[in-house]
Amino acid sequence: MKLKLKKIGNSTGLILPKELLARLRLEEGDEVVVSEKPDGFSVTRDQETLDRGLEIARKAMKTYRNALKELAK
């Protein structure tokens, strides 16, 4: 997919199409990490945000374990 950099205020930005955001499971406000690689660049979801989300999910699953068991039946 070829994208074009655009001027946004005093900055330059890259607009990601809705279809790409859906495939990457990203939405407005999410943080990403851009890493330079020998063959280009890599854009990945911010690991800290993902780790925090998993921590919250684990805590919720532990708290609501019995309810989740009942719902799974």
N, C-alpha and C positions, 0 to 999 in steps of 0.2 A: 504494500500500500504506500503510495507516494503522498506525502503531506507537505504543505508549504508553511513556512514561518510567516507570521503576520505581526504588524505593529499593533500593540495594545497599550494605549496611553504612552508613557515614556519607556516602555519595555518592548520586548519582542517575545511572542508566545507561539506555541504550537497548539492548534485547535484539534482535538481528537473527535472524530465522528461518533455519533451515538452508537452505531453498530460496533465499533472498536471498543468503546467503553463497556458495552454489554459483554463482549467476548472476554475482556480482561477483568470483568467484575469490579470495575471502578466507577465511582460516582463523584460528583462535585464535592470538594472538601477532602477527599482521600489524599494521602501523602504517598509519593513514589520516590524511589531512589534511582538516579541516573548514574550508571557506571560506564567508564570508558574501557573498551576491550580492544585487543589488537586488530580486530576486524570491524570495529564500529562501536556502537553504544548499546547498552542494555537498559531497559526501563522495567523496574520491578516494584511490586507493592512494598511499602515500608514495613520491614520485618517487625519493628517495635509495635506498630499498630496491630499487625496480625497476631503477635504474641499476646498483647493485651486483650484482644477479642477472644482468643482461645481461653485465656485465664477466666474471663467473665463467663464464657459458655460452660467451662468445667465446674465453676462455682454454682451456676444455676442448675446444672444437671445433678450435682450433689444435693443441693437444697431441695429440689423437686423430684428426687429419685422415685419416690413412691407414686407420685402423680404420673410421671413419665411411664412407669411400669404399667399402670392401669390403662393409660392411653395406647400403649403398644399392643394391648390384647385385642 
